[in-house]
Amino acid sequence: MALILPSNSAAVAAFEVTNSCNFTQASSDHMTFTPGSSGNQKTFTFSCWFKVTAGANNRSIFHAETWSATPWTLIAVDDSDYFRFQCYSAAANNHYYVPSSTVSEGAWHHGVVAVDTTQATASNRVKMYIDGTLVTSWAAKNDILQNTDTGVNKNVEQQIGEEGGLGRYYNGLLAEIHMVDGTQLAASDFAEDDGGTWTAIEYTGSHGGNGYHLDFKTSASLGDDSSGNGNDFAEVNITSGDQSTDVPPSK
């Protein structure tokens, strides 16, 4: 007997990552956005997929502020292939998180930095995830102080692919960048295990006022924000030719 479906039934569209953006360090490729007003500088989540090019150094994925103004915040893959987070406001307030394991060059990885400096417990203030695993072992760590303002979501320049003022640029591919202003989330909000492969899924929550989603689908404007907030990034040295179909797994 044939199965008869209700007339209002519809197939659920699968989520697919179709594009990434290629950032070339030698060309100083980067993007910038300055919010019109400050959002939540204490609580946020940054999620992205990254594929770093072998041999490059100082690969800055995200940076808030322009050197030497403070507080500045950095998310990067450093010279030794550690995915790291750092927030600096003074010599006595230099806070950093460097996982004990490195990431592989030339392979897609999912990195999440989820921050809530209002938390009373120091270990809850910064949570880092690499390919879905919460980092609990550190090569180096200096916990951020309670109620620290990070400069993230502040009405100062926020950069993708550059450490502003220092000439340090990302080298490789970036995809599915989410900034969530005002909420500390988990990696499972952006990806899930699919048969042993960590796989991008659709994020369906709010991005908050200064949050954004860069999906790189519009080749003519790769910095367009698809979250609905209109927080578009200006492309610097990036052209339509930097759109790529080399993408992380998705479903």
Secondary structure, 3 states (H helix, E strand, C coil): CCCCCCCCCCCCCCCCCCCEEEECHHHCCEEEECCCCCCCCCEEEEEEEEEECCCCCCEEEEEECCCCCCCEEEEEECCCCCEEEEEEEECCEEEEEEECCCCCCCCCEEEEEEEECCCCCHHHCEEEEECCEECCCEEEEECCCCCCCCCCCCCCCEEECEECCCCEECCEEEEEEEEEECCCCCHHHCEEEECCEEEECCCCCCCCCCCEEECCCCHHHCCCCCCCCCCCCEEECCCHHHEECCCCCEC
